[in-house]
Amino acid sequence: MKQQIDKFVTCIEQQRFFEAHEMLEEVWFPRRFEHNAEVQLLKGFINAAVSFELHKRGRQPQSKRVWANYLKYRQLLYKVKSPYLREYHALARYIEEYNNSLKTH
């Protein structure tokens, strides 16, 4: 999982948002029917990457809607019990900083 998170961040840094989405979907997809906070949080991070891709394509209204989905799942950071909790918090800070940088450009 750590490897997928690292690859996700690298893809975001390189503005390869679709690939970032794919990195976490590898982990999320097989578990998508589980009803737990970690799986839903992963879905939120995937939504963040989709939001960035939509923004890149000039589709701001859709990007904002998908970002709202990320924010809905973000609150689960405080409910997740996972060995990757530190990485999830760092990832949330990173993607939120990235999102804020989009507003200034």
C-alpha positions as CSV (number, residue, x, y, z in Angstrom):
1,M,0.0,0.0,0.0
2,K,2.8,2.4,0.8
3,Q,4.1,1.8,-2.7
4,Q,0.8,2.8,-4.3
5,I,0.6,5.9,-2.1
6,D,4.1,7.0,-3.1
7,K,3.3,6.3,-6.8
8,F,0.0,8.3,-6.4
9,V,1.9,11.3,-5.1
10,T,4.5,11.0,-7.9
11,C,1.8,11.0,-10.5
12,I,0.1,14.0,-9.0
13,E,3.4,15.9,-8.9
14,Q,3.9,15.1,-12.6
15,Q,0.2,16.0,-13.4
16,R,-0.5,12.5,-14.5
17,F,-3.8,12.5,-12.7
18,F,-5.4,9.5,-14.5
19,E,-2.5,7.4,-13.6
20,A,-2.7,8.6,-10.0
21,H,-6.3,7.5,-10.0
22,E,-5.2,4.1,-11.3
23,M,-2.6,3.6,-8.6
24,L,-5.1,3.7,-5.7
25,E,-7.8,2.0,-7.7
26,E,-5.6,-1.1,-7.8
27,V,-6.1,-1.3,-4.0
28,W,-9.6,0.1,-3.8
29,F,-11.3,-1.9,-6.5
30,P,-11.0,-5.4,-5.0
31,R,-12.3,-4.0,-1.7
32,R,-14.9,-1.7,-3.1
33,F,-17.8,-3.6,-1.5
34,E,-16.4,-3.5,2.0
35,H,-18.1,-1.0,4.1
36,N,-15.3,0.5,6.2
37,A,-13.7,3.8,6.6
38,E,-10.4,2.9,5.0
39,V,-12.0,1.7,1.7
40,Q,-14.2,4.8,1.5
41,L,-11.2,7.1,2.3
42,L,-9.3,5.5,-0.6
43,K,-12.3,6.3,-2.8
44,G,-12.0,9.9,-1.7
45,F,-8.4,10.1,-2.7
46,I,-9.3,8.6,-6.0
47,N,-11.9,11.3,-6.4
48,A,-9.3,14.0,-5.7
49,A,-7.2,12.7,-8.6
50,V,-10.3,12.7,-10.9
51,S,-11.0,16.2,-9.8
52,F,-7.5,17.3,-10.8
53,E,-7.8,15.6,-14.2
54,L,-11.1,17.4,-14.8
55,H,-9.6,20.7,-13.8
56,K,-6.7,20.0,-16.2
57,R,-9.2,19.5,-19.0
58,G,-10.9,22.8,-18.3
59,R,-14.0,21.2,-16.8
60,Q,-14.1,23.3,-13.6
61,P,-17.8,22.7,-12.6
62,Q,-17.3,18.9,-12.8
63,S,-14.0,19.2,-11.0
64,K,-15.7,21.1,-8.1
65,R,-18.4,18.4,-7.9
66,V,-15.9,15.6,-7.7
67,W,-13.8,17.6,-5.2
68,A,-16.9,17.8,-3.0
69,N,-16.9,14.0,-3.0
70,Y,-13.3,14.0,-1.8
71,L,-14.3,16.3,1.0
72,K,-17.2,14.1,2.0
73,Y,-14.8,11.1,2.4
74,R,-12.0,13.2,4.0
75,Q,-13.7,13.2,7.4
76,L,-13.1,9.5,7.6
77,L,-9.4,10.3,8.3
78,Y,-10.5,10.5,11.9
79,K,-12.3,7.1,11.9
80,V,-9.7,5.0,10.0
81,K,-7.9,2.3,11.9
82,S,-5.0,1.4,9.6
83,P,-1.2,0.9,9.7
84,Y,-1.2,3.5,6.9
85,L,-2.9,6.3,8.9
86,R,0.2,8.5,8.9
87,E,0.5,8.1,5.1
88,Y,-3.2,8.9,4.7
89,H,-2.9,12.1,6.8
90,A,0.2,13.2,4.8
91,L,-1.6,12.4,1.5
92,A,-4.7,14.5,2.5
93,R,-2.4,17.4,3.4
94,Y,-0.6,17.1,0.1
95,I,-3.6,16.9,-2.2
96,E,-5.3,19.7,-0.3
97,E,-2.2,21.9,-0.8
98,Y,-2.2,20.9,-4.4
99,N,-5.9,21.8,-4.8
100,N,-5.3,25.2,-3.1
101,S,-2.4,25.9,-5.6
102,L,-4.9,25.4,-8.5
103,K,-7.0,28.3,-7.1
104,T,-4.0,30.6,-7.4
105,H,-3.2,29.9,-11.0
